[in-house]
Amino acid sequence: MAHYLCHEQPDLLEFETTVLASRPGAVVLARSALHPGGGGQVSDAATLTHARGASRITGMSSEGGVLWHLFEEPADECPASAVTCT
């Protein structure tokens, strides 16, 4: 299960993490400072910089207990590597 920094460091604006899983248009991150939303709150948005460029994260989706970070544009799968999220 991912480690959610949003509960421990709500003011964190940039963090490094790794991609645990990816599919076209979404990734699962090892840790995340992005709030997933819910209860009337919208999810946080960010830019994920990876080996193939950058993708804009505009939402999140919980599927089977896994939180997917959703890209603004359907894109190729993000490589399983170190990434930076701002």
C-alpha positions in Angstrom: 0.0 0.0 0.0 1.2 3.5 -0.8 2.4 5.9 1.8 0.3 9.1 1.9 2.3 12.2 2.8 -0.7 14.4 2.6 -1.7 13.4 6.2 1.8 14.0 7.6 3.0 17.0 5.5 0.0 18.8 4.1 2.1 21.8 2.9 4.6 19.6 0.9 4.7 21.0 -2.7 7.3 18.7 -4.2 8.4 15.1 -3.6 10.2 12.2 -5.2 8.8 8.8 -5.4 8.7 5.7 -7.6 6.1 4.3 -9.9 4.7 1.0 -8.6 2.3 0.3 -11.5 1.2 2.1 -14.6 -1.3 1.8 -17.4 -2.2 4.2 -20.2 -3.4 7.4 -18.5 -2.6 6.5 -14.8 0.0 5.5 -12.3 0.3 4.1 -8.8 3.0 5.8 -6.8 4.9 4.4 -3.8 4.1 7.6 -1.8 2.1 10.6 -2.6 1.4 14.0 -1.0 -1.7 14.5 -3.2 -5.0 14.5 -1.4 -7.4 12.1 -3.2 -10.5 14.2 -2.5 -13.8 13.0 -1.3 -16.5 14.3 1.1 -17.0 17.4 -1.2 -13.3 18.1 -1.7 -11.7 17.9 -5.1 -8.5 15.9 -5.4 -5.2 17.7 -5.7 -3.6 18.3 -9.1 0.2 18.1 -9.9 2.8 17.6 -12.6 4.6 14.2 -12.6 8.0 14.5 -14.2 9.4 11.1 -15.4 12.0 9.7 -17.8 9.8 10.2 -20.9 8.8 13.8 -20.0 5.9 15.1 -17.9 2.3 14.3 -17.3 -0.4 16.4 -15.6 -2.2 14.6 -12.8 -5.8 15.9 -12.5 -7.5 13.4 -10.3 -7.4 10.1 -8.5 -9.4 6.8 -8.6 -9.6 4.1 -5.9 -9.8 0.7 -7.5 -9.7 -2.4 -5.2 -7.9 -0.5 -2.5 -5.3 0.9 -4.9 -5.1 4.7 -5.5 -4.5 5.5 -9.2 -3.2 9.0 -10.1 -5.0 9.9 -13.3 -3.4 11.9 -16.1 -5.1 14.8 -17.8 -4.5 13.3 -21.2 -4.5 9.6 -22.0 -0.8 9.0 -22.4 1.5 6.0 -22.8 2.4 4.1 -19.7 4.8 5.9 -17.4 8.1 4.0 -16.9 8.5 2.2 -13.6 11.2 4.5 -12.3 12.0 7.4 -10.0 9.7 10.4 -10.6 9.2 13.9 -9.2 5.8 15.3 -8.4 5.2 19.0 -8.0 
